[in-house]
């Protein structure tokens, strides 16, 4: 798994590529939380290139979202593939994580 990073205004956009599973979740967790701990207040995960996310990856999302919300920050995800969307729905994460159909809609919401 690779994670690309860009910025759109005040929002950090992270674009993971591949799978977030037992093998890659620790790296993903570390990268995501480092951004939050370094002071980011608006984070968007563009999941367009993500094929799969495990429960460990979902835990990382939840931890980041809670840390950002505690500091009046914002967190969202966008561009979920069918497989990733199913994981979000089955786990109930579609009700606790802000999900947008694409990057443009997400960025509009985060600003």
N, C-alpha and C positions, 0 to 999 in steps of 0.2 A: 504494500500500500504506500502510495505517495500522497502528500498533501501540498497542494499549491496554495499560495496566499496572494491576495490582491486587496486593494482598498478602494472603497467607493465612498468618498466624503469621510465621515467619521466612523464608518462601518468597516470592520475587518471581515473579509470574505475568505473563508477556507473551503477548498475544493478537494475533498479526499477522493482518491481514485482506487478502485478495486474492491477489496473486502475488508470490513472491520469485524474480525473474528477473534478467537482465543489467542492466536499468534500475534495479531496486529493491534489489538485493543489497548495494550499498555502504552505503546508508542502514541496512538491516537489520543488517549487520555492525557498523557503528559503534554503533548503539543497543544491540545485544546485548553487545558487548565493553565498552562504557562501564559497563554494569551490573556486570560482573564486575570490571573494573578499579577501580570505586568501592567494592568490598568486599562485594558480594553473595556469599553462600556457598551459597545454595540457589536455583536458578532452574528454573522450569517454563515450557516453551513449550506453550501450549494452541493446537494447530493446527486447531481446529474450523472456523475461517473462512478457512483457507488453501486456495486452489484449486490451486496449483502451486508447486513449489520446484525451482530449477535447481541445477546442481553448485556454483555460487558460493554459493548459500544453504546447501547441505550443508557446504561448507568452513567457513562461519561457525559452524555448529553444532558441528563438530568442534573448531575452535579454542576456542570457549567451554567445551566439555566438558573439553578437556585442561587449560585454565587453572584451571577449578574443581577438577578432580581433583588437580592439583598442589598446591593449597592445602587439601586435604581437604574440598572443597566437593562439592555434588551438583548434577547436571543431568539433566533428563528432558524428554520430550515426551509429549503425549497428544492424543487425539481426532483422529487422522489420517483424512482422507478416503480413499476408495479410490485416487484418483489419486496422492495424496501417499504413501500406504503403498506403492504400486507403485514409486515412485522410491526409497524407502528400501530396499525389498527388492532391486531390480535393482542398486543401488549397494553393497549389503552393509551399509548403515548400520543396518539392523535388528539387526545383531549387535554394533554398537559403541556405539549410543546407546540409553539406557534408554527404552523405549516402553510407555505405559500406555493402556488402552482409553478412559479418561475422566479428568477432573480429580480426582475424588474418590479414585480408585485411585492416581493419581500423588502426590497430596498425602500420602496414607497412607504411601507408600513413602519419600517425602522427609523425613518427620519422624522 
